[in-house]
Amino acid sequence: MPIICFRTPHVAEALNDKFAGLFKESDIIFLEQCYGDFYGKAKNFYTQLSQTGHAQTDTTDYLHETFDDKIKFFVANSKKQVEIEKSPFATETFRTLFSGIASSFQNFYNGKFKEACELKERNASYASIIDNARDRRMAGQLEYIQNTNPNKKILTLTGGSHGFPIILKRKGIKVRQEFPYLPYMFGFEDQLQRYAKFNKSIPKDVTAKAFVGNIFHGHLSNNGVKPPELFEREIKAVKDLSYEDVENLSKSLGRMTLSDEILKDMEVLSWLEEKGVRI
């Protein structure tokens, strides 16, 4: 039987009725967990939660954002076998990754647009190395889980960009991908990452759009907008921007005396509003 791969944008709302039905039918649930140094704690927590309905360890500080109260609600007392990603990377790797993301935005806010784009693309390449290694490890885990549980239904819960289903298919393992909604869309930050992940040249306008798209995405999310509307509005807002448009925006931000990045985000939103974007 195929491994069912449920792909999400890492928000609680993606765990909808469709996921609930797939979860109910499954025997084994495989959860993404990117911090390898917390594999044991995560495994013990979710196994205990599944079997007893209670767990004594708080996972808030070390689990992927997918693991919110909603997935805990599904797992609690379900009696399902829970498997956790054995990530080859520890927390420090991701601190370096997040630091690179922050540095690229600092350059963007300070008007150093060329440097911002170069750093963002280097960071995307670094992230792709991490993700591809994780995907190979997850594919190996899932192959082993299936071989040792041939009559059990396996459901995975991971982000939408992971490539392990492709690896599994190449091994001759049947995979069925499921999504919380269709069409399943990627924002420009994710599009940038996917170019790097699949070793394709990144168009410079995609890198530029990722800065504005990320800021607008954060604004919408903070105001309660959920997928798929969240991605629809982000893409619509920035899809027609050129590299030069965003470069000029960055230079304008760099000339401002404002040092607070939140205030500069507000300037970006005002700039979009002037272009007719519904804020």
N, C-alpha and C positions, 0 to 999 in steps of 0.2 A: 504494500500500500504506500502511497506517496507521503512524503513529509510535507505537512501544511505549513507554509511560511507566511505569517501575518505581518505585513509591513506597515509601519506607522511613522508619523512625523514627531514622535515622542511627546505626545500630549494625551492627557487623560481622556479627552473626548473621543479619541480614536478607538478606545476600548468600548465599542458600541454593541448594539444587539447582534450584529454580525459576528463580532469577536466572541460574544457570550455563547452563541450557538456552537462555534468551533471549539471553544474551551470545554463546553459540556460534553462534546463527542470525543475529546482527546483522552488518552491515558497518561501521556507524558507531556509536560510543559517545559520548554527550553527558553530561558530568559537571558537576554543580553545583559552583560555586566562588564564594563570596560576596564575596571581596576583589578588587575590580577592579584595584587597583594591583599585583596579582601574576598577572594574567591571562597575560602573556607567559611568565613563568617556569613556570607550571603547564602551559601549552600545550606549551612546549618539553620539559618533563620527561616528560609522558605520551606525546608523540609519539615521543621517543627511546626510552622504555621499551617502547612497542608494537612499534617496528620492530627494535630490537636486543636487547631483554631486559635492558638496563642503562640507567641514567641517572645522571648525575654530580651533580645538584643535589638536596640534601635538601629535601623539601617540608614537613617536619613543622611548621614555624613559621607557615606561611601558608595551608595548604589547609584546606578545610572538614573537619569531623571524619569525614565520610563517607569521605574519602580516606585510609584506613588501609592497613595491610599487605595486607589481603584484596583490596581493589580493585586494588592494585598487582600482586598475584599474578595476577588475571584478565587485566590489561592486558599484562603482561610478555610480549614476543615473540609477541603475538597477531596482529600485522600489520594490526590494525584502524585505521581512521581515527578519531582521537580529536579531539573538539571540546569546548571548555571554555566555560562560561558567561562572557560579557563583562559582569560586574556593573557597574552605573553608580556603585557606592559603594566607597570606599576603606576601609582598615583603621580609620581614625579614627572613621568613622560607627558602626562596630560597638563601638568602645570606649565611645562615648557611650551606646549601647544597653545594653551590659553594666553600665555604671556605674549606669544607672537601675534595672536589676533589683536590683543590690546595695543601692541606697539604699532601695528599697521593703521589702526584707527587714530592713534595719536598723531601720526604723520599726516593722515587725511585732514584732521581738524586744524593742523598747523600749516596747511598749505603746501606741504611737501608731497604732492600727489604722485609723482613718478616713484619716489621712494616707497610711498604707501602701497602702490600697486605691485612693485617688485617684492615687497615683504609679504603681501597677501598671497601672491602666487607661490613664493617659496614655502610659506606656511601650508598652503594647500598641498604642495608636493610632499611635505613632511607628514601631513595628516593622511595622505594616500598610502604612504609606506606603512603607517600604523594600521590603517583600516584593512589593507590587503593582507597583512600578516594575521590580523584578527580573523579575517574571513577564511584563510587557510586553516587556522586552528579550529574555528567553529565547524567547518566542513568535516574535518577529521573527527571531531567530537560526535557530530550527528551521524556520521557513517558508523562509528563504533556503537552508539546508542541503538541505532536501527538493527545492526547485526546481532546485538545481544538481546534485543526485544523485538523479534521479527513479527510478532502478532499484535503489537501495540501501536496505537495511533499517536503520532508525534506532532505537536504544534509548537512552532517557534514564534517568539515575539521579539522583533528587532526593528531597527530603523529602516527606512525605505531605500537607502543607498547601498546597503551591504550586498556584496557580490557572492556570498557563499552558495546561494542556490545555483549559480552558474557552474561553480566548481563541482557541486554534487551531481549536476546533470552530466558533466563531462566524465564523471566516474560511473555513469550508468544508473544513478539513483533517481527514482521518480520524485519530482517535486511539483507541488501546486502552490502558486503564489496567490495570496488573498490580500485585499486592501479594504480599509474602512469605508472608502468612497471612491467613485470613479467619475471623471478621470482623476488619477493621482498626480498631483503637480509638485514640482520642486521650485522653491524660491531661488533667487539668483545666487545666494551664498552656497546653496546645495548644488546648483548647476556648475559653479566654479569648481567645487570639490570633485564633482563627477568627471569633469574634463581631466583633472589631475589623476584621479583614481584609475581611469581607463587609458592613461598615458597619451592623452590627446593634447594638442596645442591649445592653450587657453586664449580665446579671442579677447582682445584688450577691452572691448566694450562690456563684456560679461564681468570682468574684474571691476570695472568702474561701476557698473550697475549694482554690484554686490554691496558696495558701501551704502548707497542710498536705500537699496532694498532692505538691508539689514536694519537700518534705523527706522524705516517706515513699518517694517514687520514688527519690531519691538513696540512701537507706538500702538499699533492695532492690537497686539496681544495684550498689552497692559490695559487696554480699554475694553477687554472682554470679547474681541473678535476671534472666532474659532475656525479651524479648518472645516471645509475647504474654502470658505469665504476669505479666510486670512491670506491664503496663497493667491487666490484669484485677484484680490485687491492689490497685493504687493506687485504681482506681475503686470497688471494693467497700469499701475502707477509709474513704473520705471522702464517698461519694455522699449519705449521709443527714445529714451535718453541716449545720447552719444557719449563717447569717451571725452570729447571736448566739453560737453555740457557739465559733466561731473568734475572735470579738471578745473573749470572756471569756478564752480561752486566751492571746491576745496581751497582755491586761491583766495576766494572771497572770505571764507572762514578764517584763513590764516592771517588776513589783514585786520580781523576784528580784535578788539581789546579784551573780549570775553575769554576767560580761562576755564570756565565751567563747561564740561562737555555736554551736560544736560541742556544748558542754554544754547549750545551750538546745535544740538539735535533739534531744538525748537526752531532754529533758523532754517535747518534743512526742511522741516515740515512746512514752514511758511513759504519757502522756495517752491516746494511741490504744489502747495495750495495756489500759488500765483500761476502755476501751469495748468490749473483746472482740476487738480486731484482732490477728491473728497477725503478730507482729513477726519 
